[in-house]
Amino acid sequence: RLHRAVLVALLPRVQLAPGRRIADHLHVDRIRTTAQVLEEGIAAVAGARRAELASLRWTDEHDGQLLIDSAIEITKRGDGSPELREAATKTANVRTVTLDADTVEMIDKLRRAREPYGPWMCGLGPDLVSPDRISWWWKRARQMSGIDPKWRLHDLRHWSATVAIGQGHDVRTVAGR
């Protein structure tokens, strides 16, 4: 878990109170739903893009491993209305991410409550989840937790890459996600 000094060094735009951790800002009691916490946690741990988060299915997590192999694309129909479709990730790479015990526990808790209603981790029902929904949740979570409004969901991806490289992962491997 990153402490304030490390976070401030990595992402100067993030303003945390002394002694606070990023996990404190993404905690269930600060954000309305466990699904939001899960999405932001996976974005931070896995460096997942919003379209990749939207495409996560319950079957993508197994024994603490998360498979990221698709994304939800938004295309425009002839009449201008949006159409969602499942597609390859932006880089067309399939990756497996090892999740921490807290994230696995959150997924299990949410799965028990929501899997009967549909296959998507970040949505209810059989319909594809729009990446715009992920963005909306991030903006709401950021606002409710007091995180600087300049901090984008995509910044979690950069933060995750910085942490991975700092832990000794190859720069090329991290860049190819």
N, C-alpha and C positions, 0 to 999 in steps of 0.2 A: 504494500500500500504506500502510495506516495504521500509524503508529508508536504506541508506548505512550502518549505524552502526549495524542494526539488521541483514541485509544480510551478512555482513562480519562475524558476530558472528555465524550465522547458517551455512554458506558455505564459509569457509576460502579460497577456490580456486577461488571464484568469485572476480574479481578485478574491482570495479566501481570507477569512478572519484568522488571526493567529491560532495555531493549534488545530485547525480544521483540515480534513482530508477531502479529496474529491469524492470519496465514497460517502462522506457525510452529506454532501449535496445531492447525491443520487439515492438516498435512503428512502424506504417506503413511507415513513411518516412525513416526509417533506414533499412527496409527490403523490398524486392522487391514486395511481394504480400500480400494481406490481408489474404489469405489462410494460409500462413506461420505464420503470427501473431496469427491467430485463433488457429492453431495447438499448437504453443508454449504456448499460453495463457491457453488453455484447459489442456495441460500437467501440467502447473504450478498450476492452480486452482483445477483441479480434480485429479491430480496425475495419469493421464492416461499413460499407456505404449504405445509405438509406434504402436504395433499391434492393440491396442484398438482404437487409433486415426485413424488408417487406415480404421477401420470398421464402423466409425460413419456415419450415414445416416442423411439426413435432418429431417426425422421423429423422430429422437432420442432426439430432443430438442423441448420442449413444455412448454410454460409459464415460461421460466427461469429455467426449470429443464432439466438436461441432463441425459439420460439413457445410461449407459455403460453396455452392455449385451453380447458383442461378441468381437472377435479379428480375425485378418487375419493371417492365418498360411501359412508358406512357406514350402512346401514339395518338395522332389526331385522325378521326374519321373524315370522310368527305364533307360532312356537315359541320365539322369543327369540334364536335364533342370528343372527349377523351376516351381512349380504349386502352385497357390494361392487358398485357400479355407477359407470360413468363419467357425469359430469354437468358442467354449466357451472361456471365458477369462482364463488367466493363473490359477487363483484360482477358476474358475467356479462360481464365485459370480456375481450376478447382482447388480449394485448399481446405485443410483440416486444422482446426484450432483446438488446443487443449484448454479447457475451461477450469477456473478455480472452483473450489468446493461451494462457495457462497452462490456463484452463478448457477451451478448445477442444481443446487437446492431450490433456487428461485424458479428455474425451469420446471422442476418436478412439481412444485407447488402450483404453479400456473397451469401445467399440463393436467393435473388432476381436476382442476376447476373448469378448464375451457376446452380440452381436447374433444369431449363429446359433441361440441358445437361446430367443429370445423378443423381442418388440417393445419391452419396457419398459426404460428406462435404470436404474431402481432395483430391478429384480427379474429373476429367471430364470424362463423358461417362459412359456406363453401366458396364465396367469391374471393378473387384475388384482392390483396391489400395494396392500396395506392401508396407509393413512396411519399406523396404529399401528406398522408396521415402521420408518417414517421416524423416529418418536418414539423408538423403542427404540435405533436406531443413534445418534441424537443424544445420548441419555443415556449410552450406552456411550462414545462419542467424547469427550464432555465429561469423563467420569470418568477415562478413560485419559490425557487431555491435561492434567488438573489445572485445568480451567476451573471457576470458582465454580459450585456446583450450583444456585444461584439463577438462573443465566443460562439462559433458555428458548430453544428453537429459534425461537420467534416474535420474540425480541429481535433476531435477525439481520434480520428484516423491518424492524423499526424502525431498526436501524443503517443498512440499505441506503437507507431513505427519507431519513434524516438526511444521508447522504453525497450522495445525488442532489440534494437541496435545496441543500446546500453547494456543489455544482458548478454551480448556476444553473438547475436544472430548475424549472419552475413548480410551486408547492405543490399546486394543484388537480390537475394531471396526476399527480403522485406520489401524492396521496391517492386517486385513482381507480383505482389498480392493484388 
